[in-house]
Amino acid sequence: MSASLRPDIDGVTDALIGFINTQIMAPGRSITPTDSFEGAGIDSMALLKILLYVETEFGIWIPDEDQVDEHIANARTLAEYLCRRASAA
């Protein structure tokens, strides 16, 4: 059940936030697109779940060398990175 990723940063951001808020964050606690993953308490295991969601949903695996704050600091930076990768493919 893989969705096609179109370079729509807002749509990708919304999908990421929806997943994170329903599957990772505690009930009654949610994040916004620009909230820091680290500041929100998203640890390495939660980040792995997000990366697996990205691969399943969008068909993009993020190589280790790209797993830096510049690309995965928050949902918005992750969406921007994914859309750049999709546009370059």
N, C-alpha and C positions, 0 to 999 in steps of 0.2 A: 504494500500500500504506500507507494512512494509518490509524493506530489512533485510536480514540475516546479522548479524554482525559477521564477521570473525576477528580473532585477527590480523588485518593488520593496524598497527598504522598509517602508511603513508596514506593509503586509507581512514581511518576514519578522519584523520586530514584534508585531501583534501575535504571531504564531508562537514565537519564543516566549513572550510574556505569558501567554495562555498556558503553555506547557509548564513553565516554571512555577506559576502561581497555583496550578492545580495538582502538579505531580511532585513538587519539591518543597515548596514553602508550607509552613504549618498553617492550619485553618485560622482565618482571621488575620493572617500576616501576609502581605503581598508586596511585590516590588514594582517599580515603574521602569520604563525603558532605560533611564539613565542612572538608576541606582547601581552602585558598585556591587558586583557579585560577592566580593570578599566582605564588604561592609554589611551585606545582607545575611552573612553567615553561610554562604554557599561554599562548602568544602570540596576537596578533591573528588570525593565519591559523587557528590551532587553534580559537579562539573562533568564528570564522566557520563552521567545520565543525560546531561544536556548535549554533550558531543554525540552520544549514541542516537539521541532524538534527531539531531541535525543530519546524521548519516542516513537514518531510516526515512525521515520525512523529505529531505531535500537531495539526498544522494551525494552529499559532499562530506568527505572525511578531512578533518583538519590535521595536517601533519604536525608532528611534535615541534618542529622549528617555528611553526606559526602560532603555537599556543602561548602567546605572550599578551601582556596587558593591552598592548596597542590593538589587538584583535578581539580579545575576550574579556575586557574589563567589565562590560555590562551588556545588556541585550541589544542596545542600539549599535555599539561597536561591533558586536558579533554579526548582526544583520548586515551592516555595511560591508564587513569582510566577506560574508557569504555572497552578497550580491556582486561584489567585485570579482570574486572567483567564478561565479556563474556567467558573468558577462565576458570574461576572458576565455571561457571554454568554447 
